[in-house]
Amino acid sequence: MAEATYTCILCLRALQAEEQGLLVLGHNICPECESKIVSLTRDDPDYEHFKSGLKKIWQRLGA
């Protein structure tokens, strides 16, 4: 039987079912992205990337 795979909505990396990450409104966030989000500051070069990625989750909710 094939293992279920999931995709991180932020980095698009395929996740295995046993990997722990965040599940936000049905969308997966991998542990690496979760860790980066927690440590981000507004002046971090990746801030806008992660901000727009998280917006995708909320925009899909309203669609």
Number of C-alpha atoms within 10 A of each C-alpha: 3 4 8 9 11 17 15 19 19 20 14 12 12 13 18 12 11 9 11 12 17 15 11 12 10 9 15 21 24 22 15 11 17 15 12 13 15 8 9 13 11 9 8 10 10 13 15 12 13 19 13 11 14 17 12 14 17 12 9 9 10 6 5
